[in-house]
Amino acid sequence: MSSLDSALIAIERACGSGSVIRDPSLLESYSHDDSEALPCMPEAVVRATSTADVSAVMKAAYAHEVPVTPRGGGTGRVGGAVPVPGGIVLAFEKMNAVEGIDKGELTTRVQPGVITGELKRVTEEENLYYPPDPNSLDSCAIGGNLAANAGGPRAFKYGVTREYVMGMDVVLADGTILKLGRETKKGVTGYDLTSLMVGSEGTLGIVTEATLRLIPKPEATVTALACFSSLDEVAPVVSSLMAQGQLPACIELLDEEAIRIVRPEAGLTIPNETKAILLIELDGEEARLEGELERMGNILFDLDALEVLVAQHSGERERLWASRRELSYSLKRQAANKLSEDVVVPRTKMADLLGYCAELGDRHSLLIPTYGHAGDGNLHVNFLWNDPDEKARVDLAIEALFRRVIELRGTLSGEHGIGILKAPYLPMEQSPALIALQEKIKDVFDPKHILNPGKIFPADAKRFHGAC
Ligand SMILES: Cc1cc2nc3c(=O)[nH]c(=O)nc-3n(C[C@H](O)[C@H](O)[C@H](O)COP(=O)(O)OP(=O)(O)OC[C@H]3O[C@@H](n4cnc5c(N)ncnc54)[C@H](O)[C@@H]3O)c2cc1C
């Protein structure tokens, strides 16, 4: 009997009959995420129903040295949930309960399979707010958000997922259950392993529950579109707004190509000469928003905005956001192939980065539409191509982009993580000593390397290159 079969028998015994899926037609949907990483079929999927189930799966996998890949909504952009060594995919769609909202403590206790948009909706019904808002919020799950430390447009004002995680239950590679963090607002006991776990891409432990911080729901929100006649004009806007005491909830950038795509879908009527748009949202006390909007409008016109349009009702606002959220898929429909990078540079270097993307497009004869979270200097730089022969040019352009980002004191990924796709580039940003230290941390948490193998570290990713 193979070690996988032995592990699956132990798992089925512990988790109940029917807990293990092996039907190939059902396994297919667990073979990929929402990235260009090649799909790899798992040999089995276990849909966990409790922390005890997860612990039983890991104990059996550890004993028989079977690889396990945790999976949330499968919306990841770097192949993080792709089971490159085969083995078991541990899925969380059945652990999807919001277990409670504590209005006194401003916290919520959730299972990892809760869809992020659903958590936002449930908390808002209680007049509370869970700010992290990845644009995939209707299909990504909290476990995946914690593993990726997801951000979103409103990270500009509210920060990313890590800022809202107080504590979590995790299962280690050998099945040990740990409670990390705390339920209190303050606390400095021991190492901050909660922070280490957030953003570790499912390579150090499996999140089975989390206590998340909530804030009061902003009373009102206004959404404005500022149109500019050139991309060069938008870069100074973020710094100017902040210097003049404005802190919008988000400042999203769309370049000319992104505007061309969004325009019909959002029903936008904007000046013809518009080459760049900033989608800006203000939130807070209703009584103060009108004054703030007027002040912001004046600043934007001083910075040569052609037009500042304000969404007149919630329907108009929702239409704008729906087309912004769809943008990635709309771009995908423009060409046979698309690779999307999510680089970040200091805000003050955004003009350099935007200029460099245009230069790259000219130099490599590629279409490179760019949009993203301008407030954070986090841009989605998209490479589109049709002919497979063009891929070599795309690879050269991506490497050049990364070099420039590092020169500008930026980072390779603001949101999506490293996964499989960015692993080869990690040494461009991190020194050999830093990578080696992280590999040692991985060894401590997962000495047999069974937890999400093939991710983050170049040597590990190379081991599974072409495995599927
Ligand atoms: C259209 C679109 C828009 C997007 N917009 C944004 C955005 O604005 N901001 C942003 O940050 N990202 C964005 N993303 C990327 C993606 O949605 C996020 O990375 C998200 O956090 C992934 O969550 P998921 O549940 O889909 O995770 P998955 O893709 O299933 O997994 C992601 C990683 O988490 C690990 N994992 C999953 N569950 C657990 C668990 N319980 N314990 C431990 N590890 C686990 C997996 O092994 C994998 O490494 C977008 C993606 C799409 C397709």
The ligand as a Tripos MOL2 file, in Angstrom:
@<TRIPOS>MOLECULE
LIG
   53    58     1     0     0
SMALL
NO_CHARGES

@<TRIPOS>ATOM
      1 C1        -10.0200   39.5370   -9.6430 C.3       1 LIG1
      2 C2         -9.0410   39.4520   -8.5200 C.ar      1 LIG1
      3 C3         -8.7770   40.5770   -7.7660 C.ar      1 LIG1
      4 C4         -7.8660   40.5140   -6.7020 C.ar      1 LIG1
      5 N1         -7.6700   41.6390   -5.9610 N.ar      1 LIG1
      6 C5         -6.8570   41.5780   -4.8830 C.ar      1 LIG1
      7 C6         -6.6980   42.7250   -4.0520 C.ar      1 LIG1
      8 O1         -7.2850   43.7810   -4.2760 O.2       1 LIG1
      9 N2         -5.8670   42.5950   -2.9810 N.ar      1 LIG1
     10 C7         -5.2190   41.4200   -2.6900 C.ar      1 LIG1
     11 O2         -4.4890   41.3670   -1.6910 O.2       1 LIG1
     12 N3         -5.3460   40.3370   -3.4790 N.ar      1 LIG1
     13 C8         -6.1540   40.3700   -4.5450 C.ar      1 LIG1
     14 N4         -6.3100   39.2540   -5.3330 N.ar      1 LIG1
     15 C9         -5.5500   38.0250   -5.0160 C.3       1 LIG1
     16 C10        -6.2840   37.0110   -4.0950 C.3       1 LIG1
     17 O3         -7.6810   37.1960   -4.1450 O.3       1 LIG1
     18 C11        -5.7820   37.1590   -2.6600 C.3       1 LIG1
     19 O4         -4.4270   36.7470   -2.5880 O.3       1 LIG1
     20 C12        -6.5980   36.3590   -1.6250 C.3       1 LIG1
     21 O5         -6.1360   36.6850   -0.3420 O.3       1 LIG1
     22 C13        -6.5200   34.8500   -1.8230 C.3       1 LIG1
     23 O6         -7.5170   34.2600   -1.0330 O.3       1 LIG1
     24 P1         -8.1180   32.8210   -1.3950 P.3       1 LIG1
     25 O7         -9.0670   32.4460   -0.3150 O.co2     1 LIG1
     26 O8         -8.6420   32.7940   -2.7630 O.co2     1 LIG1
     27 O9         -6.7970   31.9380   -1.2460 O.3       1 LIG1
     28 P2         -6.2030   30.7830   -2.1710 P.3       1 LIG1
     29 O10        -5.9070   31.2780   -3.5340 O.co2     1 LIG1
     30 O11        -7.0360   29.5590   -2.0580 O.co2     1 LIG1
     31 O12        -4.8270   30.5230   -1.3970 O.3       1 LIG1
     32 C14        -3.8770   31.5510   -1.2680 C.3       1 LIG1
     33 C15        -2.7540   31.0690   -0.3290 C.3       1 LIG1
     34 O13        -3.2760   30.8990    0.9700 O.3       1 LIG1
     35 C16        -3.0190   29.5770    1.4590 C.3       1 LIG1
     36 N5         -4.1550   29.2450    2.3230 N.ar      1 LIG1
     37 C17        -5.4640   29.2420    2.0160 C.ar      1 LIG1
     38 N6         -6.2000   28.9570    3.1070 N.ar      1 LIG1
     39 C18        -5.3340   28.7720    4.1270 C.ar      1 LIG1
     40 C19        -5.4800   28.4540    5.5080 C.ar      1 LIG1
     41 N7         -6.6710   28.2590    6.0720 N.pl3     1 LIG1
     42 N8         -4.3640   28.3480    6.2570 N.ar      1 LIG1
     43 C20        -3.1330   28.5430    5.7220 C.ar      1 LIG1
     44 N9         -2.9470   28.8450    4.4160 N.ar      1 LIG1
     45 C21        -4.0340   28.9530    3.6450 C.ar      1 LIG1
     46 C22        -2.8780   28.7350    0.2030 C.3       1 LIG1
     47 O14        -2.1100   27.5780    0.4340 O.3       1 LIG1
     48 C23        -2.1900   29.7190   -0.7340 C.3       1 LIG1
     49 O15        -0.8030   29.7230   -0.5030 O.3       1 LIG1
     50 C24        -7.1960   39.2970   -6.4110 C.ar      1 LIG1
     51 C25        -7.4580   38.1520   -7.1750 C.ar      1 LIG1
     52 C26        -8.3740   38.2210   -8.2110 C.ar      1 LIG1
     53 C27        -8.6540   36.9750   -8.9950 C.3       1 LIG1
@<TRIPOS>BOND
     1     1     2 1
     2     2     3 ar
     3     2    52 ar
     4     3     4 ar
     5     4     5 ar
     6     4    50 ar
     7     5     6 ar
     8     6     7 ar
     9     6    13 1
    10     7     8 2
    11     7     9 ar
    12     9    10 ar
    13    10    11 2
    14    10    12 ar
    15    12    13 ar
    16    13    14 ar
    17    14    15 1
    18    14    50 ar
    19    15    16 1
    20    16    17 1
    21    16    18 1
    22    18    19 1
    23    18    20 1
    24    20    21 1
    25    20    22 1
    26    22    23 1
    27    23    24 1
    28    24    25 2
    29    24    26 1
    30    24    27 1
    31    27    28 1
    32    28    29 2
    33    28    30 1
    34    28    31 1
    35    31    32 1
    36    32    33 1
    37    33    34 1
    38    33    48 1
    39    34    35 1
    40    35    36 1
    41    35    46 1
    42    36    37 ar
    43    36    45 ar
    44    37    38 ar
    45    38    39 ar
    46    39    40 ar
    47    39    45 ar
    48    40    41 1
    49    40    42 ar
    50    42    43 ar
    51    43    44 ar
    52    44    45 ar
    53    46    47 1
    54    46    48 1
    55    48    49 1
    56    50    51 ar
    57    51    52 ar
    58    52    53 1
@<TRIPOS>SUBSTRUCTURE
     1 LIG1         1 GROUP 0 **** ****
